[in-house]
Amino acid sequence: MFAKARLEYRPLPLPDRVEMSDTQMIAAAEAFHDHMRRRHTVRDFSDRAVPRAVIESCVSTAGTAPSGANHQPWHFVAVANPAHKARIRAAAEEEERKFYEGGAGDEWLKALEPIGTDASKPHLEIAPWLIVVFAQRYGEFDDGTRFKNYYVPESVGIATGFLLAALHHAGLVALTHTPNPMRFLNGLLDRPASEKPVMIVATGHPAADATVPAVAKYKKPLDEILTVSE
């Protein structure tokens, strides 16, 4: 992606400029908030197919996220292959059993009780798509030499947020899953050692009888998450 010969600063006029009045800005912000507050983390999926083009467009949206030095230190692998999904589920559940059998510690397990999770992860096979998010610790120039990536966790986190918003905007639900360790994903999905798997995003349509834990509907009020200094 990067060539050493092109590492130079060249300013461009701001493209795609959006001009809104204060009233329009407030209305747009409130409309987006209303849309996003209807996003829910769902564990009960339908096996209804989702077109590949939808997933590709959502990942393209994730790729527009800001990143340290614009290195874009991420890679997404979209998995629909049933055999691969079965292997991911088997490997993830093996680690989850260790977690729930005491590896997590009593405090963490207690915190999870209102969420209603356990070691069984059928969504990893039922959801039509699993999007595995990889963080790239370093990249390579066109001549094969390495360059360091900066603010990798922050950049990948922002891109994943874009992805989740895009999936919701497309009418899909999603579930983030972080089995630990996840190195088996590099071999299964043929990704290089320079990449670290950080998350599996299961996505698709909700099952007809899908539920969410009641506690998930509680969100901290604005005065608990915002301090304004004017």
C-alpha positions, -999 to 999 in steps of 0.1 A, spaced: 0 0 0 28 24 8 58 31 -14 88 48 1 91 71 -28 56 86 -21 61 94 16 55 132 13 29 157 25 6 170 -2 -25 190 10 -58 187 -8 -88 209 -6 -113 193 18 -135 170 -2 -172 161 5 -177 192 27 -210 192 45 -226 225 56 -255 225 80 -272 251 101 -272 247 139 -308 235 137 -299 210 110 -269 197 130 -290 192 161 -317 173 141 -291 151 124 -273 143 157 -306 134 174 -317 113 145 -285 93 145 -287 88 182 -322 76 178 -311 51 152 -281 39 171 -299 34 204 -320 7 186 -288 -13 180 -287 -44 202 -262 -71 208 -280 -103 199 -270 -139 206 -300 -156 188 -295 -156 151 -315 -167 121 -297 -188 95 -312 -165 68 -286 -157 42 -271 -122 39 -257 -111 6 -219 -109 4 -223 -74 -11 -238 -62 22 -208 -75 42 -183 -61 17 -199 -26 19 -199 -27 57 -163 -36 58 -155 -9 33 -172 15 57 -149 2 85 -119 9 62 -127 46 62 -120 50 99 -91 72 110 -59 56 121 -24 64 134 -4 79 106 -31 66 82 -15 32 83 -49 15 85 -35 -14 106 -65 -38 102 -76 -67 82 -111 -83 81 -118 -119 72 -155 -126 64 -163 -162 70 -194 -179 56 -178 -214 50 -197 -238 73 -167 -260 79 -146 -230 90 -174 -217 112 -177 -251 129 -139 -251 136 -140 -216 149 -169 -226 172 -151 -257 185 -119 -239 192 -137 -209 208 -158 -231 230 -128 -250 242 -113 -218 255 -147 -206 269 -151 -238 290 -118 -230 307 -130 -195 313 -163 -205 328 -148 -234 348 -127 -209 369 -102 -193 346 -120 -160 347 -122 -157 385 -153 -153 406 -156 -115 403 -157 -116 365 -181 -145 363 -204 -127 388 -204 -96 366 -215 -118 336 -245 -133 354 -270 -106 343 -259 -111 307 -268 -148 308 -238 -161 289 -221 -195 291 -195 -216 273 -220 -226 245 -216 -204 214 -240 -218 188 -242 -184 171 -207 -190 157 -223 -215 134 -258 -202 130 -250 -166 120 -245 -165 83 -213 -145 86 -184 -142 110 -161 -112 105 -128 -118 122 -109 -86 130 -71 -87 128 -48 -60 141 -16 -55 121 14 -49 143 35 -38 114 32 -34 77 55 -37 47 66 -13 20 63 -23 -16 100 -35 -15 92 -59 14 108 -39 42 88 -34 74 74 -3 88 59 2 123 22 8 128 11 33 154 -19 34 178 -29 0 166 -55 -9 193 -71 25 192 -72 25 154 -86 -10 151 -112 -2 179 -124 28 159 -127 8 127 -146 -20 145 -170 7 158 -176 19 123 -182 -18 113 -208 -23 140 -226 9 131 -226 -1 94 -240 -35 101 -268 -19 122 -275 6 94 -278 -23 70 -306 -39 91 -284 -66 107 -276 -75 143 -242 -84 156 -224 -100 185 -188 -93 194 -169 -123 207 -133 -123 220 -121 -159 228 -87 -159 244 -63 -170 231 -73 -167 194 -41 -176 176 -58 -206 160 -75 -181 137 -42 -171 120 -37 -207 108 -73 -214 100 -78 -182 80 -42 -181 65 -32 -148 81 4 -138 87 22 -138 121 23 -100 120 -15 -99 125 -32 -104 158 -68 -116 159 -87 -93 183 -124 -100 178 -150 -122 160 -181 -103 149 -210 -126 143 -236 -109 121 -269 -117 104 -306 -114 110 -321 -120 145 -340 -152 152 -378 -149 154 -375 -156 192 -344 -136 198 -340 -120 233 -317 -96 249 -309 -95 287 -329 -68 305 -297 -53 319 -285 -45 284 -313 -19 280 -297 2 308 -273 28 294 -256 54 316 -274 88 314 -256 116 297 -246 133 329 -226 102 339 -207 100 306 -202 136 297 -184 165 314 -185 198 296 -159 225 300 -169 258 283 
